[in-house]
Amino acid sequence: MLRWLIAILFLANMLAFVAVRGVFGPTPTAGGREPNHLNRQVHQEWLKVQPVTAAEAADQAVVGGPAPVAPIAASALSQ
């Protein structure tokens, strides 16, 4: 039983290796499928860097700082 499992896994690995090497044709990621892909790239000359205002910075997490305390009101439960 184990011999058959090993043989099947070996054949599956060989088939995957052959498929990756391109025996069955080019892989789908080989190119040519998205001709307009380069036209949709972000152009660096279009980007504008703007400083973050204090109002926008209030929503940003401080890296390395303590976690903000949530404004939650708590009270003791009566039994």
HTML snippet that shows the backbone in 3Dmol.js (N, CA, C, O; Angstrom):
<script src="https://3Dmol.org/build/3Dmol-min.js"></script>
<div id="view" style="width:600px;height:400px;position:relative"></div>
<script>
const pdb = `
ATOM      1  N   MET A   1       0.830  -1.198   0.000  1.00  0.00           N
ATOM      2  CA  MET A   1       0.000   0.000   0.000  1.00  0.00           C
ATOM      3  C   MET A   1       0.869   1.253   0.000  1.00  0.00           C
ATOM      4  O   MET A   1       0.617   2.191  -0.756  1.00  0.00           O
ATOM      5  N   LEU A   2       1.895   1.263   0.855  1.00  0.00           N
ATOM      6  CA  LEU A   2       2.761   2.423   0.955  1.00  0.00           C
ATOM      7  C   LEU A   2       3.587   2.617  -0.312  1.00  0.00           C
ATOM      8  O   LEU A   2       3.883   3.747  -0.700  1.00  0.00           O
ATOM      9  N   ARG A   3       3.962   1.501  -0.960  1.00  0.00           N
ATOM     10  CA  ARG A   3       4.726   1.605  -2.213  1.00  0.00           C
ATOM     11  C   ARG A   3       3.921   2.328  -3.276  1.00  0.00           C
ATOM     12  O   ARG A   3       4.463   3.144  -4.022  1.00  0.00           O
ATOM     13  N   TRP A   4       2.627   2.033  -3.351  1.00  0.00           N
ATOM     14  CA  TRP A   4       1.785   2.692  -4.354  1.00  0.00           C
ATOM     15  C   TRP A   4       1.634   4.178  -4.079  1.00  0.00           C
ATOM     16  O   TRP A   4       1.634   4.998  -4.997  1.00  0.00           O
ATOM     17  N   LEU A   5       1.507   4.509  -2.817  1.00  0.00           N
ATOM     18  CA  LEU A   5       1.396   5.917  -2.448  1.00  0.00           C
ATOM     19  C   LEU A   5       2.664   6.677  -2.811  1.00  0.00           C
ATOM     20  O   LEU A   5       2.608   7.786  -3.342  1.00  0.00           O
ATOM     21  N   ILE A   6       3.803   6.070  -2.519  1.00  0.00           N
ATOM     22  CA  ILE A   6       5.080   6.713  -2.862  1.00  0.00           C
ATOM     23  C   ILE A   6       5.228   6.830  -4.375  1.00  0.00           C
ATOM     24  O   ILE A   6       5.704   7.852  -4.869  1.00  0.00           O
ATOM     25  N   ALA A   7       4.831   5.806  -5.114  1.00  0.00           N
ATOM     26  CA  ALA A   7       4.922   5.848  -6.575  1.00  0.00           C
ATOM     27  C   ALA A   7       4.013   6.924  -7.154  1.00  0.00           C
ATOM     28  O   ALA A   7       4.405   7.634  -8.080  1.00  0.00           O
ATOM     29  N   ILE A   8       2.807   7.051  -6.619  1.00  0.00           N
ATOM     30  CA  ILE A   8       1.870   8.077  -7.109  1.00  0.00           C
ATOM     31  C   ILE A   8       2.386   9.469  -6.795  1.00  0.00           C
ATOM     32  O   ILE A   8       2.305  10.364  -7.636  1.00  0.00           O
ATOM     33  N   LEU A   9       2.922   9.665  -5.583  1.00  0.00           N
ATOM     34  CA  LEU A   9       3.475  10.976  -5.235  1.00  0.00           C
ATOM     35  C   LEU A   9       4.686  11.313  -6.095  1.00  0.00           C
ATOM     36  O   LEU A   9       4.866  12.464  -6.492  1.00  0.00           O
ATOM     37  N   PHE A  10       5.513  10.320  -6.383  1.00  0.00           N
ATOM     38  CA  PHE A  10       6.670  10.554  -7.246  1.00  0.00           C
ATOM     39  C   PHE A  10       6.226  10.966  -8.646  1.00  0.00           C
ATOM     40  O   PHE A  10       6.774  11.906  -9.222  1.00  0.00           O
ATOM     41  N   LEU A  11       5.241  10.268  -9.188  1.00  0.00           N
ATOM     42  CA  LEU A  11       4.738  10.614 -10.518  1.00  0.00           C
ATOM     43  C   LEU A  11       4.090  12.006 -10.525  1.00  0.00           C
ATOM     44  O   LEU A  11       4.233  12.752 -11.494  1.00  0.00           O
ATOM     45  N   ALA A  12       3.387  12.349  -9.460  1.00  0.00           N
ATOM     46  CA  ALA A  12       2.772  13.679  -9.383  1.00  0.00           C
ATOM     47  C   ALA A  12       3.846  14.757  -9.330  1.00  0.00           C
ATOM     48  O   ALA A  12       3.704  15.806  -9.959  1.00  0.00           O
ATOM     49  N   ASN A  13       4.920  14.506  -8.584  1.00  0.00           N
ATOM     50  CA  ASN A  13       6.021  15.476  -8.532  1.00  0.00           C
ATOM     51  C   ASN A  13       6.701  15.614  -9.881  1.00  0.00           C
ATOM     52  O   ASN A  13       7.042  16.722 -10.294  1.00  0.00           O
ATOM     53  N   MET A  14       6.903  14.505 -10.570  1.00  0.00           N
ATOM     54  CA  MET A  14       7.523  14.560 -11.896  1.00  0.00           C
ATOM     55  C   MET A  14       6.626  15.319 -12.881  1.00  0.00           C
ATOM     56  O   MET A  14       7.117  16.109 -13.687  1.00  0.00           O
ATOM     57  N   LEU A  15       5.330  15.084 -12.817  1.00  0.00           N
ATOM     58  CA  LEU A  15       4.390  15.790 -13.685  1.00  0.00           C
ATOM     59  C   LEU A  15       4.406  17.290 -13.389  1.00  0.00           C
ATOM     60  O   LEU A  15       4.392  18.100 -14.316  1.00  0.00           O
ATOM     61  N   ALA A  16       4.436  17.666 -12.115  1.00  0.00           N
ATOM     62  CA  ALA A  16       4.499  19.086 -11.761  1.00  0.00           C
ATOM     63  C   ALA A  16       5.804  19.708 -12.234  1.00  0.00           C
ATOM     64  O   ALA A  16       5.808  20.836 -12.727  1.00  0.00           O
ATOM     65  N   PHE A  17       6.911  18.988 -12.091  1.00  0.00           N
ATOM     66  CA  PHE A  17       8.202  19.499 -12.545  1.00  0.00           C
ATOM     67  C   PHE A  17       8.206  19.724 -14.051  1.00  0.00           C
ATOM     68  O   PHE A  17       8.676  20.756 -14.530  1.00  0.00           O
ATOM     69  N   VAL A  18       7.680  18.755 -14.793  1.00  0.00           N
ATOM     70  CA  VAL A  18       7.633  18.868 -16.253  1.00  0.00           C
ATOM     71  C   VAL A  18       6.723  20.022 -16.666  1.00  0.00           C
ATOM     72  O   VAL A  18       7.032  20.742 -17.616  1.00  0.00           O
ATOM     73  N   ALA A  19       5.611  20.206 -15.967  1.00  0.00           N
ATOM     74  CA  ALA A  19       4.687  21.293 -16.298  1.00  0.00           C
ATOM     75  C   ALA A  19       5.326  22.646 -16.038  1.00  0.00           C
ATOM     76  O   ALA A  19       5.136  23.580 -16.817  1.00  0.00           O
ATOM     77  N   VAL A  20       6.082  22.763 -14.953  1.00  0.00           N
ATOM     78  CA  VAL A  20       6.734  24.037 -14.637  1.00  0.00           C
ATOM     79  C   VAL A  20       7.829  24.341 -15.645  1.00  0.00           C
ATOM     80  O   VAL A  20       8.063  25.508 -15.962  1.00  0.00           O
ATOM     81  N   ARG A  21       8.495  23.334 -16.149  1.00  0.00           N
ATOM     82  CA  ARG A  21       9.567  23.536 -17.126  1.00  0.00           C
ATOM     83  C   ARG A  21       9.030  23.957 -18.486  1.00  0.00           C
ATOM     84  O   ARG A  21       9.815  24.378 -19.335  1.00  0.00           O
ATOM     85  N   GLY A  22       7.732  23.864 -18.728  1.00  0.00           N
ATOM     86  CA  GLY A  22       7.148  24.365 -19.962  1.00  0.00           C
ATOM     87  C   GLY A  22       6.941  23.334 -21.037  1.00  0.00           C
ATOM     88  O   GLY A  22       6.811  23.701 -22.205  1.00  0.00           O
ATOM     89  N   VAL A  23       6.903  22.060 -20.704  1.00  0.00           N
ATOM     90  CA  VAL A  23       6.713  21.014 -21.712  1.00  0.00           C
ATOM     91  C   VAL A  23       5.315  21.100 -22.320  1.00  0.00           C
ATOM     92  O   VAL A  23       5.144  20.832 -23.509  1.00  0.00           O
ATOM     93  N   PHE A  24       4.327  21.464 -21.531  1.00  0.00           N
ATOM     94  CA  PHE A  24       2.949  21.541 -22.010  1.00  0.00           C
ATOM     95  C   PHE A  24       2.596  22.909 -22.578  1.00  0.00           C
ATOM     96  O   PHE A  24       1.429  23.168 -22.873  1.00  0.00           O
ATOM     97  N   GLY A  25       3.559  23.770 -22.732  1.00  0.00           N
ATOM     98  CA  GLY A  25       3.330  25.106 -23.251  1.00  0.00           C
ATOM     99  C   GLY A  25       3.685  26.141 -22.199  1.00  0.00           C
ATOM    100  O   GLY A  25       4.023  25.789 -21.069  1.00  0.00           O
ATOM    101  N   PRO A  26       3.612  27.403 -22.559  1.00  0.00           N
ATOM    102  CA  PRO A  26       3.974  28.445 -21.591  1.00  0.00           C
ATOM    103  C   PRO A  26       2.963  28.521 -20.457  1.00  0.00           C
ATOM    104  O   PRO A  26       1.782  28.217 -20.631  1.00  0.00           O
ATOM    105  N   THR A  27       3.445  28.927 -19.311  1.00  0.00           N
ATOM    106  CA  THR A  27       2.560  29.088 -18.172  1.00  0.00           C
ATOM    107  C   THR A  27       1.668  30.311 -18.394  1.00  0.00           C
ATOM    108  O   THR A  27       2.026  31.189 -19.179  1.00  0.00           O
ATOM    109  N   PRO A  28       0.524  30.388 -17.728  1.00  0.00           N
ATOM    110  CA  PRO A  28      -0.363  31.540 -17.922  1.00  0.00           C
ATOM    111  C   PRO A  28       0.287  32.864 -17.523  1.00  0.00           C
ATOM    112  O   PRO A  28      -0.108  33.915 -18.027  1.00  0.00           O
ATOM    113  N   THR A  29       1.261  32.833 -16.643  1.00  0.00           N
ATOM    114  CA  THR A  29       1.914  34.070 -16.223  1.00  0.00           C
ATOM    115  C   THR A  29       3.101  34.428 -17.104  1.00  0.00           C
ATOM    116  O   THR A  29       3.867  35.333 -16.772  1.00  0.00           O
ATOM    117  N   ALA A  30       3.263  33.729 -18.221  1.00  0.00           N
ATOM    118  CA  ALA A  30       4.412  33.967 -19.086  1.00  0.00           C
ATOM    119  C   ALA A  30       4.308  35.293 -19.832  1.00  0.00           C
ATOM    120  O   ALA A  30       5.306  35.756 -20.384  1.00  0.00           O
ATOM    121  N   GLY A  31       3.153  35.906 -19.867  1.00  0.00           N
ATOM    122  CA  GLY A  31       3.011  37.216 -20.500  1.00  0.00           C
ATOM    123  C   GLY A  31       2.044  37.187 -21.669  1.00  0.00           C
ATOM    124  O   GLY A  31       1.567  36.129 -22.078  1.00  0.00           O
ATOM    125  N   GLY A  32       1.764  38.369 -22.197  1.00  0.00           N
ATOM    126  CA  GLY A  32       0.911  38.482 -23.359  1.00  0.00           C
ATOM    127  C   GLY A  32      -0.577  38.484 -23.070  1.00  0.00           C
ATOM    128  O   GLY A  32      -1.370  38.710 -23.985  1.00  0.00           O
ATOM    129  N   ARG A  33      -0.984  38.243 -21.846  1.00  0.00           N
ATOM    130  CA  ARG A  33      -2.413  38.188 -21.555  1.00  0.00           C
ATOM    131  C   ARG A  33      -3.002  39.548 -21.203  1.00  0.00           C
ATOM    132  O   ARG A  33      -4.203  39.761 -21.368  1.00  0.00           O
ATOM    133  N   GLU A  34      -2.180  40.465 -20.726  1.00  0.00           N
ATOM    134  CA  GLU A  34      -2.667  41.787 -20.349  1.00  0.00           C
ATOM    135  C   GLU A  34      -1.859  42.853 -21.093  1.00  0.00           C
ATOM    136  O   GLU A  34      -0.919  43.419 -20.535  1.00  0.00           O
ATOM    137  N   PRO A  35      -2.215  43.123 -22.329  1.00  0.00           N
ATOM    138  CA  PRO A  35      -1.417  44.098 -23.080  1.00  0.00           C
ATOM    139  C   PRO A  35      -1.530  45.523 -22.547  1.00  0.00           C
ATOM    140  O   PRO A  35      -0.625  46.331 -22.758  1.00  0.00           O
ATOM    141  N   ASN A  36      -2.624  45.843 -21.860  1.00  0.00           N
ATOM    142  CA  ASN A  36      -2.792  47.200 -21.339  1.00  0.00           C
ATOM    143  C   ASN A  36      -2.255  47.360 -19.923  1.00  0.00           C
ATOM    144  O   ASN A  36      -2.421  48.413 -19.307  1.00  0.00           O
ATOM    145  N   HIS A  37      -1.618  46.327 -19.413  1.00  0.00           N
ATOM    146  CA  HIS A  37      -1.137  46.369 -18.032  1.00  0.00           C
ATOM    147  C   HIS A  37      -0.115  47.476 -17.831  1.00  0.00           C
ATOM    148  O   HIS A  37      -0.161  48.184 -16.824  1.00  0.00           O
ATOM    149  N   LEU A  38       0.793  47.634 -18.760  1.00  0.00           N
ATOM    150  CA  LEU A  38       1.811  48.685 -18.623  1.00  0.00           C
ATOM    151  C   LEU A  38       1.205  50.074 -18.756  1.00  0.00           C
ATOM    152  O   LEU A  38       1.733  51.025 -18.180  1.00  0.00           O
ATOM    153  N   ASN A  39       0.127  50.216 -19.490  1.00  0.00           N
ATOM    154  CA  ASN A  39      -0.515  51.516 -19.629  1.00  0.00           C
ATOM    155  C   ASN A  39      -1.209  51.957 -18.354  1.00  0.00           C
ATOM    156  O   ASN A  39      -1.436  53.150 -18.158  1.00  0.00           O
ATOM    157  N   ARG A  40      -1.550  51.016 -17.483  1.00  0.00           N
ATOM    158  CA  ARG A  40      -2.253  51.331 -16.254  1.00  0.00           C
ATOM    159  C   ARG A  40      -1.306  51.526 -15.069  1.00  0.00           C
ATOM    160  O   ARG A  40      -1.772  51.690 -13.941  1.00  0.00           O
ATOM    161  N   GLN A  41      -0.019  51.513 -15.290  1.00  0.00           N
ATOM    162  CA  GLN A  41       0.937  51.690 -14.215  1.00  0.00           C
ATOM    163  C   GLN A  41       0.875  53.126 -13.692  1.00  0.00           C
ATOM    164  O   GLN A  41       0.527  54.052 -14.424  1.00  0.00           O
ATOM    165  N   VAL A  42       1.215  53.291 -12.429  1.00  0.00           N
ATOM    166  CA  VAL A  42       1.235  54.611 -11.822  1.00  0.00           C
ATOM    167  C   VAL A  42       2.484  55.333 -12.299  1.00  0.00           C
ATOM    168  O   VAL A  42       3.588  54.797 -12.210  1.00  0.00           O
ATOM    169  N   HIS A  43       2.313  56.534 -12.801  1.00  0.00           N
ATOM    170  CA  HIS A  43       3.450  57.328 -13.263  1.00  0.00           C
ATOM    171  C   HIS A  43       3.949  58.181 -12.110  1.00  0.00           C
ATOM    172  O   HIS A  43       3.174  58.865 -11.441  1.00  0.00           O
ATOM    173  N   GLN A  44       5.243  58.128 -11.890  1.00  0.00           N
ATOM    174  CA  GLN A  44       5.785  58.846 -10.743  1.00  0.00           C
ATOM    175  C   GLN A  44       5.671  60.359 -10.889  1.00  0.00           C
ATOM    176  O   GLN A  44       5.636  61.068  -9.883  1.00  0.00           O
ATOM    177  N   GLU A  45       5.613  60.857 -12.088  1.00  0.00           N
ATOM    178  CA  GLU A  45       5.491  62.311 -12.246  1.00  0.00           C
ATOM    179  C   GLU A  45       4.079  62.796 -11.900  1.00  0.00           C
ATOM    180  O   GLU A  45       3.872  63.994 -11.709  1.00  0.00           O
ATOM    181  N   TRP A  46       3.121  61.894 -11.817  1.00  0.00           N
ATOM    182  CA  TRP A  46       1.757  62.267 -11.457  1.00  0.00           C
ATOM    183  C   TRP A  46       1.564  62.331  -9.945  1.00  0.00           C
ATOM    184  O   TRP A  46       0.603  62.938  -9.472  1.00  0.00           O
ATOM    185  N   LEU A  47       2.453  61.721  -9.189  1.00  0.00           N
ATOM    186  CA  LEU A  47       2.293  61.656  -7.741  1.00  0.00           C
ATOM    187  C   LEU A  47       2.716  62.961  -7.092  1.00  0.00           C
ATOM    188  O   LEU A  47       3.677  63.600  -7.519  1.00  0.00           O
ATOM    189  N   LYS A  48       1.995  63.342  -6.068  1.00  0.00           N
ATOM    190  CA  LYS A  48       2.309  64.548  -5.314  1.00  0.00           C
ATOM    191  C   LYS A  48       2.409  64.179  -3.843  1.00  0.00           C
ATOM    192  O   LYS A  48       1.524  63.508  -3.312  1.00  0.00           O
ATOM    193  N   VAL A  49       3.465  64.604  -3.183  1.00  0.00           N
ATOM    194  CA  VAL A  49       3.659  64.331  -1.769  1.00  0.00           C
ATOM    195  C   VAL A  49       3.113  65.507  -0.986  1.00  0.00           C
ATOM    196  O   VAL A  49       3.473  66.656  -1.239  1.00  0.00           O
ATOM    197  N   GLN A  50       2.232  65.209  -0.021  1.00  0.00           N
ATOM    198  CA  GLN A  50       1.639  66.247   0.799  1.00  0.00           C
ATOM    199  C   GLN A  50       1.883  65.908   2.262  1.00  0.00           C
ATOM    200  O   GLN A  50       1.787  64.744   2.651  1.00  0.00           O
ATOM    201  N   PRO A  51       2.195  66.903   3.070  1.00  0.00           N
ATOM    202  CA  PRO A  51       2.387  66.605   4.494  1.00  0.00           C
ATOM    203  C   PRO A  51       1.059  66.254   5.153  1.00  0.00           C
ATOM    204  O   PRO A  51      -0.003  66.710   4.729  1.00  0.00           O
ATOM    205  N   VAL A  52       1.140  65.447   6.186  1.00  0.00           N
ATOM    206  CA  VAL A  52      -0.047  65.033   6.925  1.00  0.00           C
ATOM    207  C   VAL A  52      -0.378  66.115   7.941  1.00  0.00           C
ATOM    208  O   VAL A  52       0.482  66.544   8.710  1.00  0.00           O
ATOM    209  N   THR A  53      -1.635  66.552   7.938  1.00  0.00           N
ATOM    210  CA  THR A  53      -2.064  67.561   8.896  1.00  0.00           C
ATOM    211  C   THR A  53      -2.294  66.915  10.258  1.00  0.00           C
ATOM    212  O   THR A  53      -2.336  65.690  10.370  1.00  0.00           O
ATOM    213  N   ALA A  54      -2.443  67.733  11.281  1.00  0.00           N
ATOM    214  CA  ALA A  54      -2.666  67.218  12.627  1.00  0.00           C
ATOM    215  C   ALA A  54      -3.982  66.460  12.719  1.00  0.00           C
ATOM    216  O   ALA A  54      -4.069  65.467  13.443  1.00  0.00           O
ATOM    217  N   ALA A  55      -5.006  66.907  12.000  1.00  0.00           N
ATOM    218  CA  ALA A  55      -6.303  66.227  12.034  1.00  0.00           C
ATOM    219  C   ALA A  55      -6.206  64.841  11.390  1.00  0.00           C
ATOM    220  O   ALA A  55      -6.814  63.883  11.868  1.00  0.00           O
ATOM    221  N   GLU A  56      -5.436  64.745  10.305  1.00  0.00           N
ATOM    222  CA  GLU A  56      -5.269  63.442   9.661  1.00  0.00           C
ATOM    223  C   GLU A  56      -4.370  62.528  10.481  1.00  0.00           C
ATOM    224  O   GLU A  56      -4.549  61.310  10.461  1.00  0.00           O
ATOM    225  N   ALA A  57      -3.416  63.092  11.196  1.00  0.00           N
ATOM    226  CA  ALA A  57      -2.482  62.297  11.978  1.00  0.00           C
ATOM    227  C   ALA A  57      -3.138  61.706  13.217  1.00  0.00           C
ATOM    228  O   ALA A  57      -2.604  60.756  13.789  1.00  0.00           O
ATOM    229  N   ALA A  58      -4.284  62.238  13.652  1.00  0.00           N
ATOM    230  CA  ALA A  58      -4.951  61.727  14.843  1.00  0.00           C
ATOM    231  C   ALA A  58      -5.451  60.304  14.626  1.00  0.00           C
ATOM    232  O   ALA A  58      -5.541  59.535  15.582  1.00  0.00           O
ATOM    233  N   ASP A  59      -5.778  59.940  13.395  1.00  0.00           N
ATOM    234  CA  ASP A  59      -6.278  58.605  13.105  1.00  0.00           C
ATOM    235  C   ASP A  59      -5.159  57.588  12.893  1.00  0.00           C
ATOM    236  O   ASP A  59      -5.422  56.386  12.858  1.00  0.00           O
ATOM    237  N   GLN A  60      -3.933  58.042  12.754  1.00  0.00           N
ATOM    238  CA  GLN A  60      -2.824  57.146  12.467  1.00  0.00           C
ATOM    239  C   GLN A  60      -2.272  56.536  13.742  1.00  0.00           C
ATOM    240  O   GLN A  60      -2.176  57.211  14.767  1.00  0.00           O
ATOM    241  N   ALA A  61      -1.916  55.284  13.684  1.00  0.00           N
ATOM    242  CA  ALA A  61      -1.310  54.610  14.833  1.00  0.00           C
ATOM    243  C   ALA A  61       0.150  55.017  14.943  1.00  0.00           C
ATOM    244  O   ALA A  61       0.832  55.196  13.934  1.00  0.00           O
ATOM    245  N   VAL A  62       0.621  55.160  16.164  1.00  0.00           N
ATOM    246  CA  VAL A  62       2.017  55.491  16.409  1.00  0.00           C
ATOM    247  C   VAL A  62       2.782  54.183  16.501  1.00  0.00           C
ATOM    248  O   VAL A  62       2.493  53.341  17.352  1.00  0.00           O
ATOM    249  N   VAL A  63       3.745  54.019  15.631  1.00  0.00           N
ATOM    250  CA  VAL A  63       4.517  52.785  15.609  1.00  0.00           C
ATOM    251  C   VAL A  63       5.472  52.775  16.793  1.00  0.00           C
ATOM    252  O   VAL A  63       6.242  53.715  16.989  1.00  0.00           O
ATOM    253  N   GLY A  64       5.417  51.721  17.571  1.00  0.00           N
ATOM    254  CA  GLY A  64       6.291  51.599  18.724  1.00  0.00           C
ATOM    255  C   GLY A  64       5.743  52.247  19.968  1.00  0.00           C
ATOM    256  O   GLY A  64       6.327  52.103  21.042  1.00  0.00           O
ATOM    257  N   GLY A  65       4.645  52.953  19.858  1.00  0.00           N
ATOM    258  CA  GLY A  65       4.052  53.614  21.015  1.00  0.00           C
ATOM    259  C   GLY A  65       3.028  52.721  21.681  1.00  0.00           C
ATOM    260  O   GLY A  65       2.713  51.645  21.172  1.00  0.00           O
ATOM    261  N   PRO A  66       2.510  53.156  22.807  1.00  0.00           N
ATOM    262  CA  PRO A  66       1.495  52.349  23.483  1.00  0.00           C
ATOM    263  C   PRO A  66       0.183  52.360  22.704  1.00  0.00           C
ATOM    264  O   PRO A  66      -0.103  53.292  21.951  1.00  0.00           O
ATOM    265  N   ALA A  67      -0.590  51.330  22.896  1.00  0.00           N
ATOM    266  CA  ALA A  67      -1.883  51.237  22.231  1.00  0.00           C
ATOM    267  C   ALA A  67      -2.820  52.290  22.807  1.00  0.00           C
ATOM    268  O   ALA A  67      -2.803  52.522  24.016  1.00  0.00           O
ATOM    269  N   PRO A  68      -3.630  52.929  21.984  1.00  0.00           N
ATOM    270  CA  PRO A  68      -4.548  53.943  22.504  1.00  0.00           C
ATOM    271  C   PRO A  68      -5.612  53.307  23.399  1.00  0.00           C
ATOM    272  O   PRO A  68      -6.052  52.181  23.168  1.00  0.00           O
ATOM    273  N   VAL A  69      -6.005  54.044  24.408  1.00  0.00           N
ATOM    274  CA  VAL A  69      -7.019  53.564  25.338  1.00  0.00           C
ATOM    275  C   VAL A  69      -8.389  53.887  24.764  1.00  0.00           C
ATOM    276  O   VAL A  69      -8.668  55.026  24.387  1.00  0.00           O
ATOM    277  N   ALA A  70      -9.247  52.861  24.704  1.00  0.00           N
ATOM    278  CA  ALA A  70     -10.581  53.051  24.162  1.00  0.00           C
ATOM    279  C   ALA A  70     -11.450  53.782  25.185  1.00  0.00           C
ATOM    280  O   ALA A  70     -11.397  53.465  26.373  1.00  0.00           O
ATOM    281  N   PRO A  71     -12.249  54.757  24.739  1.00  0.00           N
ATOM    282  CA  PRO A  71     -13.103  55.507  25.673  1.00  0.00           C
ATOM    283  C   PRO A  71     -14.343  54.682  26.039  1.00  0.00           C
ATOM    284  O   PRO A  71     -15.420  54.902  25.486  1.00  0.00           O
ATOM    285  N   ILE A  72     -14.194  53.742  26.961  1.00  0.00           N
ATOM    286  CA  ILE A  72     -15.299  52.877  27.366  1.00  0.00           C
ATOM    287  C   ILE A  72     -15.606  53.133  28.837  1.00  0.00           C
ATOM    288  O   ILE A  72     -14.710  53.144  29.681  1.00  0.00           O
ATOM    289  N   ALA A  73     -16.875  53.335  29.125  1.00  0.00           N
ATOM    290  CA  ALA A  73     -17.288  53.534  30.517  1.00  0.00           C
ATOM    291  C   ALA A  73     -17.697  52.173  31.084  1.00  0.00           C
ATOM    292  O   ALA A  73     -18.455  51.431  30.460  1.00  0.00           O
ATOM    293  N   ALA A  74     -17.193  51.861  32.254  1.00  0.00           N
ATOM    294  CA  ALA A  74     -17.495  50.595  32.900  1.00  0.00           C
ATOM    295  C   ALA A  74     -18.130  50.832  34.255  1.00  0.00           C
ATOM    296  O   ALA A  74     -17.826  51.817  34.927  1.00  0.00           O
ATOM    297  N   SER A  75     -18.988  49.952  34.645  1.00  0.00           N
ATOM    298  CA  SER A  75     -19.603  50.029  35.960  1.00  0.00           C
ATOM    299  C   SER A  75     -19.758  48.611  36.512  1.00  0.00           C
ATOM    300  O   SER A  75     -19.746  47.634  35.763  1.00  0.00           O
ATOM    301  N   ALA A  76     -19.901  48.519  37.819  1.00  0.00           N
ATOM    302  CA  ALA A  76     -20.041  47.218  38.455  1.00  0.00           C
ATOM    303  C   ALA A  76     -21.433  46.656  38.185  1.00  0.00           C
ATOM    304  O   ALA A  76     -22.418  47.395  38.154  1.00  0.00           O
ATOM    305  N   LEU A  77     -21.500  45.355  37.992  1.00  0.00           N
ATOM    306  CA  LEU A  77     -22.785  44.691  37.738  1.00  0.00           C
ATOM    307  C   LEU A  77     -23.434  44.319  39.070  1.00  0.00           C
ATOM    308  O   LEU A  77     -22.753  43.866  39.990  1.00  0.00           O
ATOM    309  N   SER A  78     -24.721  44.505  39.168  1.00  0.00           N
ATOM    310  CA  SER A  78     -25.437  44.112  40.374  1.00  0.00           C
ATOM    311  C   SER A  78     -25.922  42.666  40.214  1.00  0.00           C
ATOM    312  O   SER A  78     -26.319  42.245  39.128  1.00  0.00           O
ATOM    313  N   GLN A  79     -25.881  41.925  41.312  1.00  0.00           N
ATOM    314  CA  GLN A  79     -26.289  40.517  41.206  1.00  0.00           C
ATOM    315  C   GLN A  79     -27.580  40.255  41.882  1.00  0.00           C
ATOM    316  O   GLN A  79     -28.058  39.120  41.882  1.00  0.00           O
TER     317      GLN A  79
END
`;
const viewer = $3Dmol.createViewer("view");
viewer.addModel(pdb, "pdb");
viewer.setStyle({}, {cartoon: {color: "spectrum"}});
viewer.zoomTo();
viewer.render();
</script>
